[in-house]
Amino acid sequence: MNSINRRSVLLAGLGVAGAGALAACSSGSGNSSSEPRLINPRGPQVAAADKQRKSTGKVHKATLTAAPAMLDLGGGVMAKSWAFGGRAPGRELRLSAGDTLAAEFSNQLPNKTTTSVHWHGVALRADMDGVPPATQAAVRAGTDFTYRFVADTPGTYFFHPHVGVQLDRGLYAPLIVEDPREPLNYDDEWVVVLDDWVDGVTGTPDEVFAELKQGMGDMSGTGMESSGSSSHDMGHMDGMDMSGGMDGMSASPSASGGGMPMKFMLMHSDSALLGGDAGDVRYPYHLINGRVPADPDVYTAKPGTRVRLRIINAGGDTAYRVALGGHKMTITHTDGFPVRHQQVDAVLVGMGERYDVLVTLTDGVFPLIALAEGKNATGMALVRTGSGSAPKSTVRPAELNGMIMSASRLRAADDARLSARKADRVHRIELTGGMAAYDWAVNGERFDMNDPTANPVLVEEGQRVRLDFVNNTTMWHPMHLHGHTYQLGTEGPRKDTTMVLPKKTVSVYLDADNPGRWMLHCHNAYHGEAGMMALMAYRA
């Protein structure tokens, strides 16, 4: 099968894993006429489950400080932001499976700003998940909090705040849990963190969110009156070039004079891989390991080195198509769990997703490109194994248009697949809302942080649960579940974050084996904050 046909197959399969299972029974969001009793994140059931985790007894101590920082993004670009330890990404934390992480966290943010640390992808005890107010009180400015938990599952993870849109600042860093019985054979590792950057350059994430919340319901004066639907119809307007970002368009105010200011809103991003509208936010830079393409991060090695890339998308609003010029990649893991090895040219990584790939390096200088899907912009790093000049920052290697892989086409490794079992409980998780009113929600209910236990998705310990993500919107959503991994369909990969394309349904299966209260939400930072969140809670 040639690459064009193979790519067509991948496009057809993206975002519909497990749809065949929809003929089974289904239920609503778990509401009942009486308020259900829920397991407390600090309850005895949580402690009992935590004692079952395989522990080495070794404690890995770390100190994390969230504070204002002036960040050097390279190429003369300085950004006034917030970061862990004065750098972004923050310093990597690395431990072995079964070790206990004891992270002493200090909040030194300004203006009495509260915050937290969420350990993205880690199936940990509920009271350490870092989600105010569902699992802990927010950490107040000038105070400390110690996160202590056993990390018993190997994998590539990261950590970030779970308060407001703080994720879209510099507050993130990798967390690598090594397998003491590592089955892969490789010579070296390179952790690759992708990010879309606005903070301290053109504005702040709070300013971005304030603009987005205005919605598109009133576009008078712009020549772009809303049709009244909640979809992001701007992505499909006749006469517009759908291939890139807002280059050439006036940012604020609108090009026609007057009307809604659009300093941050990206009006016409479009991607076939993402089913249409690619994103909401206009970012001035896309970073790899905290560096702009004009002054990239450089990985050096000898020709023939077999390197494991741990790719993390820490972005707020951007999916990245990642490729290494002149090389093929072999996908070995996604979201920490092994998959049947698959050789590809490029991999599509949504916000919150992680991929591990193996690459055998040849001789020369090669661009690692993270194409901001649908936004006509790239992040770039370099791999140098020999002499030669670096490629231009605008380079687009042919691999970006070769075989592009997403998780829906992968299969779980045999030892990672869930055992065959009928679902005890099925929940329909409808993704609703749109850009017109910026009313993103789950099952039509915008999550209320002041009442986090309202409308819970109820499960019971020991159940096999099926979640049917039904995307009723015209935009894609990377859906992330805390404290668990789920399987895409009956044979797909084990993940904690998956892309659900517009008007598609994705069915996932999980074992309810980690009691507590857990967030289920879109990992687009702005969609989640607007309300596309729900609480998956265990009955007491």
Buried (B, 14 or more C-beta within 10 A) or exposed (E): EEEEEBBEEBBEEBBBBBBEBBEEEBBEBBBEEEEBEBBBBEBEBBEEBBEEBEBBEEEBEBEBBBBBBEBBBBEEBEBEBBBBBBBBBBBEBBBBBBBBBBBBBBBBBEEEBBBBBBBBBBBBBBBBBBBBEBBBEBBBBEEBBEBBBBBBBBBBBBBBBBBBBBBBBBBBBBBBBBEEEEEBEBEEBBBBBBBBBBBBBBBBBBBBBEBBEBBBBEBEBBEBEBEEEBBBBBBBEEEEEBEBBBEEBEBEBBBEEEBBBBEBBBBBBBBEBBBBBBBBBBBBBBBBBBBBBBBBBBBEBEEEBBBBBBBBBBBBBBBBBBBBBBBBBBBBBBBBBBBBBBEBBBBBBBBBBBBBBBBBBBEBBBBBBBBBBBBBBBBBBBBBBBEEEBBEBEBBBEBBBBBBBBBBBBBBBEEBBBEEEEBBBBBBBBBBBBBBBBBBBBBEBBBEBEEBBEBBBBBBBEBBBBBBBBBBBBBBBBBBBBBBBBBBBBBBBBBBBBBBBBEBBBBBBBBBBBBBBBBBBBBBBBBBBBBBBBBBBBBE
